[in-house]
Amino acid sequence: MRIDILTLFPEMFAPIKESILKRGAESGKLEINIINIRDYSKDKHKKCDDYTFGGGPGMLMMPQPIYDAITSIDGYKDARKIYLSPKGKIFNQKMASELSKNNHIILLCGHYEGVDQRVIDLLIDEEISVGDYVLTGGELPAMIIVDAVSRLIPGVLGGELSAEIETFSDGLLEYPQYTKPREFMGLEVPEVLLSGNHQKIDEWRKQKSLELTKNNRPDLLDKNN
């Protein structure tokens, strides 16, 4: 998969060079490109924002630098073009799975009061939000999406089964997990996990997933019904 990220602050993306994303890039399964929108500004000071027509607080990102940045990307017409916006659809595991099936994704990070609507109308396929709260810009949401999507690309995570059984993969929260030592600070690993009876272990895990989901995210159970 190829992911192009358009941003005013490319230095914020240092984390994508670490951990699983780094391994994905080194294996050739994943290509991530950071594009500085300011490089496409025709203003001599590389200005990319201005006041909004009709008045109102804050500044708005201008259409020209964004338009030129996106259309300069090889294959942009066939790519899935996404604007990270609090007005978008809420991102979830199902959406991550759908995005992971794309060969090419372009992520546009907004800033200030957002971007000129004409950019959205001309180029953007969909708007995505990572939650019902407001952030300074789209850089952190972009990193969340890149991380969630990349781990679902075959060969990136290293063990596809790990991705299949994680939280939200079956609509439930993940069950509690334990490792050595068997006893820690007076708390012991549940006996069923030491029994070697895989049927009983699977039943226990399913029950714990249901209990956690009911207590912490009952809305997930409503969605599955």
Secondary structure, 3 states (H helix, E strand, C coil): CEEEEEECCHHHHHHHHCHHHHHHHHHCCCEEEEEEHHHHCCCCCCCCEEECCCCCCCEEECHHHHHHHHHCCCCCCCCEEEEEEEEEEECCHHHHHHHCCCCEEEEEECECCCECHHHHHHHCCEEEECCCCCCCECHHHHHHHHHHHHCCCCCCCCCHHHHHCCCCCCCCCCCCCCCCCCEECCEECCHHHHCCCHHHHHHHHHHHHHHHHHHHCHHHHHHHC
